Amino acid sequence: MTEQMGQVIVDFTTIAIQTGGWMEMDRLYLYNRLKTMSGYSGELSQPVHAINANEAPELAAQLTECYFQQSKQDQVSEVEWKKS
């Protein structure tokens, strides 16, 4: 995963907070959940800034693609593990 993925996770977390679905104190929890689901291993070092809510669909699409790729990679790893 790239630093760009880390920024997408930070931005998506920010939108979730700005739209009222989460509170600021939930930022680290939500970030870590999204990070775990995506397989991203970076830390919360990307800048947090206000995000336009219109960007949410694009961020969601990027996260979905990342989760899909991670899921495919996990399935391949599981198959390889079972073969050995």
N, CA, C and O atoms as CSV, one atom per row, in Angstrom:
chain,resi,resn,atom,element,x,y,z
A,1,MET,N,N,0.841,-1.183,0.000
A,1,MET,CA,C,0.000,0.000,0.000
A,1,MET,C,C,0.884,1.243,0.000
A,1,MET,O,O,1.995,1.235,0.530
A,2,THR,N,N,0.389,2.265,-0.579
A,2,THR,CA,C,1.161,3.491,-0.700
A,2,THR,C,C,0.723,4.510,0.334
A,2,THR,O,O,-0.288,4.348,1.017
A,3,GLU,N,N,1.522,5.567,0.426
A,3,GLU,CA,C,1.149,6.680,1.300
A,3,GLU,C,C,-0.166,7.300,0.844
A,3,GLU,O,O,-0.918,7.843,1.653
A,4,GLN,N,N,-0.440,7.216,-0.463
A,4,GLN,CA,C,-1.704,7.742,-0.981
A,4,GLN,C,C,-2.875,7.022,-0.324
A,4,GLN,O,O,-3.885,7.650,-0.006
A,5,MET,N,N,-2.755,5.717,-0.116
A,5,MET,CA,C,-3.824,4.962,0.541
A,5,MET,C,C,-4.008,5.453,1.963
A,5,MET,O,O,-5.134,5.547,2.450
A,6,GLY,N,N,-2.906,5.768,2.631
A,6,GLY,CA,C,-2.998,6.316,3.980
A,6,GLY,C,C,-3.766,7.620,3.992
A,6,GLY,O,O,-4.560,7.873,4.898
A,7,GLN,N,N,-3.530,8.455,2.976
A,7,GLN,CA,C,-4.239,9.736,2.886
A,7,GLN,C,C,-5.716,9.514,2.601
A,7,GLN,O,O,-6.559,10.241,3.127
A,8,VAL,N,N,-6.046,8.525,1.778
A,8,VAL,CA,C,-7.446,8.212,1.492
A,8,VAL,C,C,-8.152,7.795,2.782
A,8,VAL,O,O,-9.280,8.215,3.040
A,9,ILE,N,N,-7.491,6.977,3.581
A,9,ILE,CA,C,-8.087,6.537,4.845
A,9,ILE,C,C,-8.290,7.728,5.781
A,9,ILE,O,O,-9.338,7.849,6.415
A,10,VAL,N,N,-7.300,8.598,5.867
A,10,VAL,CA,C,-7.430,9.795,6.708
A,10,VAL,C,C,-8.575,10.668,6.212
A,10,VAL,O,O,-9.379,11.149,7.010
A,11,ASP,N,N,-8.653,10.875,4.905
A,11,ASP,CA,C,-9.704,11.721,4.339
A,11,ASP,C,C,-11.086,11.113,4.547
A,11,ASP,O,O,-12.037,11.826,4.870
A,12,PHE,N,N,-11.202,9.804,4.363
A,12,PHE,CA,C,-12.494,9.148,4.564
A,12,PHE,C,C,-12.911,9.241,6.034
A,12,PHE,O,O,-14.083,9.462,6.338
A,13,THR,N,N,-11.962,9.073,6.926
A,13,THR,CA,C,-12.242,9.225,8.352
A,13,THR,C,C,-12.719,10.640,8.658
A,13,THR,O,O,-13.660,10.830,9.429
A,14,THR,N,N,-12.073,11.625,8.055
A,14,THR,CA,C,-12.452,13.021,8.258
A,14,THR,C,C,-13.879,13.279,7.776
A,14,THR,O,O,-14.645,13.963,8.456
A,15,ILE,N,N,-14.242,12.742,6.617
A,15,ILE,CA,C,-15.607,12.912,6.115
A,15,ILE,C,C,-16.607,12.258,7.057
A,15,ILE,O,O,-17.674,12.814,7.315
A,16,ALA,N,N,-16.270,11.084,7.568
A,16,ALA,CA,C,-17.171,10.402,8.499
A,16,ALA,C,C,-17.419,11.257,9.742
A,16,ALA,O,O,-18.530,11.277,10.271
A,17,ILE,N,N,-16.406,11.947,10.196
A,17,ILE,CA,C,-16.538,12.819,11.373
A,17,ILE,C,C,-17.297,14.085,11.010
A,17,ILE,O,O,-18.179,14.511,11.756
A,18,GLN,N,N,-16.966,14.697,9.869
A,18,GLN,CA,C,-17.607,15.942,9.463
A,18,GLN,C,C,-19.106,15.773,9.220
A,18,GLN,O,O,-19.886,16.688,9.482
A,19,THR,N,N,-19.504,14.614,8.724
A,19,THR,CA,C,-20.914,14.402,8.409
A,19,THR,C,C,-21.726,13.945,9.622
A,19,THR,O,O,-22.936,13.749,9.515
A,20,GLY,N,N,-21.087,13.779,10.750
A,20,GLY,CA,C,-21.812,13.481,11.976
A,20,GLY,C,C,-21.971,12.011,12.297
A,20,GLY,O,O,-22.602,11.664,13.295
A,21,GLY,N,N,-21.416,11.148,11.481
A,21,GLY,CA,C,-21.532,9.717,11.747
A,21,GLY,C,C,-20.625,9.254,12.878
A,21,GLY,O,O,-20.906,8.256,13.541
A,22,TRP,N,N,-19.544,9.981,13.093
A,22,TRP,CA,C,-18.557,9.648,14.113
A,22,TRP,C,C,-18.158,10.930,14.834
A,22,TRP,O,O,-18.401,12.031,14.341
A,23,MET,N,N,-17.558,10.778,15.980
A,23,MET,CA,C,-17.072,11.937,16.735
A,23,MET,C,C,-15.558,12.027,16.579
A,23,MET,O,O,-14.902,11.048,16.223
A,24,GLU,N,N,-15.014,13.202,16.847
A,24,GLU,CA,C,-13.567,13.412,16.727
A,24,GLU,C,C,-12.793,12.411,17.579
A,24,GLU,O,O,-11.719,11.955,17.187
A,25,MET,N,N,-13.338,12.074,18.736
A,25,MET,CA,C,-12.625,11.137,19.607
A,25,MET,C,C,-12.597,9.718,19.032
A,25,MET,O,O,-11.863,8.864,19.530
A,26,ASP,N,N,-13.392,9.461,17.987
A,26,ASP,CA,C,-13.399,8.156,17.323
A,26,ASP,C,C,-12.392,8.078,16.182
A,26,ASP,O,O,-12.254,7.024,15.560
A,27,ARG,N,N,-11.685,9.167,15.892
A,27,ARG,CA,C,-10.806,9.226,14.720
A,27,ARG,C,C,-9.798,8.075,14.697
A,27,ARG,O,O,-9.693,7.383,13.685
A,28,LEU,N,N,-9.074,7.859,15.757
A,28,LEU,CA,C,-8.043,6.827,15.766
A,28,LEU,C,C,-8.653,5.432,15.620
A,28,LEU,O,O,-8.122,4.588,14.897
A,29,TYR,N,N,-9.773,5.198,16.312
A,29,TYR,CA,C,-10.444,3.898,16.195
A,29,TYR,C,C,-10.867,3.640,14.757
A,29,TYR,O,O,-10.576,2.575,14.212
A,30,LEU,N,N,-11.552,4.603,14.130
A,30,LEU,CA,C,-12.028,4.428,12.762
A,30,LEU,C,C,-10.859,4.280,11.798
A,30,LEU,O,O,-10.887,3.427,10.911
A,31,TYR,N,N,-9.840,5.102,11.967
A,31,TYR,CA,C,-8.652,5.007,11.120
A,31,TYR,C,C,-8.043,3.609,11.211
A,31,TYR,O,O,-7.710,3.007,10.190
A,32,ASN,N,N,-7.901,3.100,12.419
A,32,ASN,CA,C,-7.295,1.774,12.599
A,32,ASN,C,C,-8.164,0.668,12.007
A,32,ASN,O,O,-7.634,-0.295,11.454
A,33,ARG,N,N,-9.489,0.785,12.112
A,33,ARG,CA,C,-10.376,-0.223,11.520
A,33,ARG,C,C,-10.235,-0.233,9.998
A,33,ARG,O,O,-10.120,-1.294,9.383
A,34,LEU,N,N,-10.246,0.968,9.394
A,34,LEU,CA,C,-10.103,1.059,7.942
A,34,LEU,C,C,-8.724,0.575,7.499
A,34,LEU,O,O,-8.584,-0.096,6.476
A,35,LYS,N,N,-7.726,0.921,8.276
A,35,LYS,CA,C,-6.356,0.510,7.967
A,35,LYS,C,C,-6.228,-1.013,8.000
A,35,LYS,O,O,-5.612,-1.602,7.112
A,36,THR,N,N,-6.794,-1.638,8.998
A,36,THR,CA,C,-6.737,-3.093,9.135
A,36,THR,C,C,-7.461,-3.774,7.977
A,36,THR,O,O,-6.958,-4.743,7.407
A,37,MET,N,N,-8.642,-3.265,7.631
A,37,MET,CA,C,-9.417,-3.854,6.542
A,37,MET,C,C,-8.701,-3.731,5.200
A,37,MET,O,O,-8.836,-4.601,4.340
A,38,SER,N,N,-7.945,-2.661,5.022
A,38,SER,CA,C,-7.283,-2.431,3.741
A,38,SER,C,C,-5.919,-3.107,3.644
A,38,SER,O,O,-5.385,-3.278,2.548
A,39,GLY,N,N,-5.360,-3.489,4.779
A,39,GLY,CA,C,-4.033,-4.072,4.773
A,39,GLY,C,C,-2.933,-3.030,4.760
A,39,GLY,O,O,-1.755,-3.370,4.639
A,40,TYR,N,N,-3.307,-1.754,4.884
A,40,TYR,CA,C,-2.319,-0.669,4.909
A,40,TYR,C,C,-1.549,-0.747,6.212
A,40,TYR,O,O,-2.142,-0.938,7.274
A,41,SER,N,N,-0.227,-0.600,6.144
A,41,SER,CA,C,0.581,-0.773,7.352
A,41,SER,C,C,1.194,0.527,7.863
A,41,SER,O,O,1.935,0.514,8.846
A,42,GLY,N,N,0.896,1.645,7.208
A,42,GLY,CA,C,1.460,2.920,7.642
A,42,GLY,C,C,0.819,3.437,8.917
A,42,GLY,O,O,-0.140,2.863,9.433
A,43,GLU,N,N,1.365,4.519,9.403
A,43,GLU,CA,C,0.845,5.134,10.613
A,43,GLU,C,C,0.040,6.384,10.271
A,43,GLU,O,O,0.076,6.867,9.139
A,44,LEU,N,N,-0.676,6.895,11.247
A,44,LEU,CA,C,-1.498,8.093,11.076
A,44,LEU,C,C,-0.591,9.314,11.069
A,44,LEU,O,O,-0.523,10.061,12.045
A,45,SER,N,N,0.104,9.505,9.954
A,45,SER,CA,C,1.039,10.624,9.863
A,45,SER,C,C,0.640,11.603,8.770
A,45,SER,O,O,1.259,12.657,8.622
A,46,GLN,N,N,-0.403,11.257,7.997
A,46,GLN,CA,C,-0.851,12.132,6.948
A,46,GLN,C,C,-1.606,13.314,7.560
A,46,GLN,O,O,-2.243,13.173,8.604
A,47,PRO,N,N,-1.534,14.479,6.908
A,47,PRO,CA,C,-2.218,15.646,7.459
A,47,PRO,C,C,-3.734,15.486,7.408
A,47,PRO,O,O,-4.293,14.955,6.448
A,48,VAL,N,N,-4.377,15.957,8.463
A,48,VAL,CA,C,-5.833,15.954,8.539
A,48,VAL,C,C,-6.295,17.343,8.151
A,48,VAL,O,O,-5.859,18.335,8.735
A,49,HIS,N,N,-7.173,17.415,7.170
A,49,HIS,CA,C,-7.688,18.698,6.724
A,49,HIS,C,C,-9.160,18.548,6.357
A,49,HIS,O,O,-9.648,17.433,6.171
A,50,ALA,N,N,-9.857,19.660,6.253
A,50,ALA,CA,C,-11.272,19.628,5.899
A,50,ALA,C,C,-11.434,19.044,4.502
A,50,ALA,O,O,-10.660,19.347,3.595
A,51,ILE,N,N,-12.433,18.218,4.346
A,51,ILE,CA,C,-12.700,17.548,3.086
A,51,ILE,C,C,-14.100,17.938,2.625
A,51,ILE,O,O,-15.022,18.055,3.432
A,52,ASN,N,N,-14.243,18.137,1.332
A,52,ASN,CA,C,-15.556,18.414,0.754
A,52,ASN,C,C,-16.332,17.102,0.736
A,52,ASN,O,O,-15.818,16.090,0.261
A,53,ALA,N,N,-17.547,17.105,1.239
A,53,ALA,CA,C,-18.345,15.881,1.295
A,53,ALA,C,C,-18.612,15.309,-0.093
A,53,ALA,O,O,-18.931,14.126,-0.213
A,54,ASN,N,N,-18.491,16.116,-1.139
A,54,ASN,CA,C,-18.681,15.617,-2.499
A,54,ASN,C,C,-17.586,14.636,-2.906
A,54,ASN,O,O,-17.739,13.898,-3.879
A,55,GLU,N,N,-16.489,14.629,-2.164
A,55,GLU,CA,C,-15.386,13.705,-2.454
A,55,GLU,C,C,-15.642,12.311,-1.885
A,55,GLU,O,O,-14.905,11.376,-2.199
A,56,ALA,N,N,-16.668,12.157,-1.058
A,56,ALA,CA,C,-16.934,10.884,-0.392
A,56,ALA,C,C,-17.103,9.716,-1.357
A,56,ALA,O,O,-16.527,8.656,-1.112
A,57,PRO,N,N,-17.872,9.856,-2.451
A,57,PRO,CA,C,-18.012,8.700,-3.357
A,57,PRO,C,C,-16.683,8.238,-3.957
A,57,PRO,O,O,-16.443,7.036,-4.081
A,58,GLU,N,N,-15.825,9.181,-4.328
A,58,GLU,CA,C,-14.529,8.813,-4.894
A,58,GLU,C,C,-13.651,8.123,-3.844
A,58,GLU,O,O,-12.982,7.133,-4.142
A,59,LEU,N,N,-13.658,8.645,-2.627
A,59,LEU,CA,C,-12.874,8.020,-1.554
A,59,LEU,C,C,-13.401,6.623,-1.251
A,59,LEU,O,O,-12.621,5.695,-1.037
A,60,ALA,N,N,-14.730,6.474,-1.233
A,60,ALA,CA,C,-15.332,5.163,-0.978
A,60,ALA,C,C,-14.953,4.182,-2.087
A,60,ALA,O,O,-14.686,3.011,-1.817
A,61,ALA,N,N,-14.930,4.655,-3.323
A,61,ALA,CA,C,-14.538,3.790,-4.443
A,61,ALA,C,C,-13.080,3.352,-4.305
A,61,ALA,O,O,-12.751,2.195,-4.563
A,62,GLN,N,N,-12.212,4.270,-3.900
A,62,GLN,CA,C,-10.805,3.928,-3.717
A,62,GLN,C,C,-10.627,2.920,-2.590
A,62,GLN,O,O,-9.843,1.980,-2.715
A,63,LEU,N,N,-11.349,3.111,-1.493
A,63,LEU,CA,C,-11.261,2.160,-0.383
A,63,LEU,C,C,-11.794,0.792,-0.796
A,63,LEU,O,O,-11.201,-0.236,-0.469
A,64,THR,N,N,-12.909,0.782,-1.512
A,64,THR,CA,C,-13.498,-0.477,-1.958
A,64,THR,C,C,-12.527,-1.244,-2.851
A,64,THR,O,O,-12.362,-2.454,-2.698
A,65,GLU,N,N,-11.887,-0.541,-3.778
A,65,GLU,CA,C,-10.911,-1.184,-4.658
A,65,GLU,C,C,-9.743,-1.755,-3.847
A,65,GLU,O,O,-9.274,-2.861,-4.118
A,66,CYS,N,N,-9.290,-1.010,-2.872
A,66,CYS,CA,C,-8.191,-1.469,-2.029
A,66,CYS,C,C,-8.606,-2.712,-1.245
A,66,CYS,O,O,-7.836,-3.668,-1.147
A,67,TYR,N,N,-9.824,-2.705,-0.683
A,67,TYR,CA,C,-10.304,-3.855,0.081
A,67,TYR,C,C,-10.457,-5.074,-0.826
A,67,TYR,O,O,-10.158,-6.198,-0.425
A,68,PHE,N,N,-10.924,-4.839,-2.052
A,68,PHE,CA,C,-11.065,-5.922,-3.017
A,68,PHE,C,C,-9.708,-6.535,-3.321
A,68,PHE,O,O,-9.567,-7.758,-3.325
A,69,GLN,N,N,-8.707,-5.699,-3.575
A,69,GLN,CA,C,-7.365,-6.184,-3.859
A,69,GLN,C,C,-6.794,-6.949,-2.669
A,69,GLN,O,O,-6.165,-7.993,-2.840
A,70,GLN,N,N,-7.016,-6.425,-1.462
A,70,GLN,CA,C,-6.529,-7.089,-0.258
A,70,GLN,C,C,-7.210,-8.441,-0.080
A,70,GLN,O,O,-6.564,-9.419,0.295
A,71,SER,N,N,-8.504,-8.497,-0.346
A,71,SER,CA,C,-9.250,-9.748,-0.224
A,71,SER,C,C,-8.730,-10.787,-1.210
A,71,SER,O,O,-8.553,-11.951,-0.851
A,72,LYS,N,N,-8.483,-10.365,-2.466
A,72,LYS,CA,C,-7.923,-11.279,-3.462
A,72,LYS,C,C,-6.570,-11.793,-3.016
A,72,LYS,O,O,-6.274,-12.981,-3.148
A,73,GLN,N,N,-5.751,-10.902,-2.491
A,73,GLN,CA,C,-4.415,-11.279,-2.040
A,73,GLN,C,C,-4.508,-12.268,-0.873
A,73,GLN,O,O,-3.741,-13.228,-0.812
A,74,ASP,N,N,-5.442,-12.036,0.048
A,74,ASP,CA,C,-5.632,-12.943,1.180
A,74,ASP,C,C,-6.085,-14.324,0.707
A,74,ASP,O,O,-5.640,-15.340,1.241
A,75,GLN,N,N,-6.966,-14.363,-0.291
A,75,GLN,CA,C,-7.449,-15.640,-0.812
A,75,GLN,C,C,-6.324,-16.419,-1.467
A,75,GLN,O,O,-6.223,-17.632,-1.287
A,76,VAL,N,N,-5.485,-15.740,-2.221
A,76,VAL,CA,C,-4.346,-16.399,-2.868
A,76,VAL,C,C,-3.398,-16.929,-1.797
A,76,VAL,O,O,-2.905,-18.052,-1.908
A,77,SER,N,N,-3.141,-16.139,-0.771
A,77,SER,CA,C,-2.256,-16.576,0.304
A,77,SER,C,C,-2.821,-17.797,1.015
A,77,SER,O,O,-2.076,-18.705,1.382
A,78,GLU,N,N,-4.142,-17.820,1.209
A,78,GLU,CA,C,-4.760,-18.950,1.888
A,78,GLU,C,C,-4.650,-20.221,1.034
A,78,GLU,O,O,-4.364,-21.298,1.558
A,79,VAL,N,N,-4.873,-20.098,-0.259
A,79,VAL,CA,C,-4.759,-21.241,-1.160
A,79,VAL,C,C,-3.333,-21.765,-1.169
A,79,VAL,O,O,-3.117,-22.975,-1.100
A,80,GLU,N,N,-2.360,-20.871,-1.253
A,80,GLU,CA,C,-0.959,-21.275,-1.229
A,80,GLU,C,C,-0.611,-21.948,0.085
A,80,GLU,O,O,0.148,-22.917,0.105
A,81,TRP,N,N,-1.161,-21.441,1.190
A,81,TRP,CA,C,-0.891,-22.015,2.495
A,81,TRP,C,C,-1.462,-23.428,2.578
A,81,TRP,O,O,-0.824,-24.325,3.129
A,82,LYS,N,N,-2.661,-23.627,2.033
A,82,LYS,CA,C,-3.286,-24.947,2.074
A,82,LYS,C,C,-2.547,-25.949,1.200
A,82,LYS,O,O,-2.537,-27.143,1.500
A,83,LYS,N,N,-1.928,-25.475,0.119
A,83,LYS,CA,C,-1.174,-26.364,-0.761
A,83,LYS,C,C,0.106,-26.868,-0.126
A,83,LYS,O,O,0.587,-27.952,-0.457
A,84,SER,N,N,0.661,-26.075,0.794
A,84,SER,CA,C,1.951,-26.470,1.378
A,84,SER,C,C,1.804,-27.373,2.563
A,84,SER,O,O,2.803,-27.784,3.154
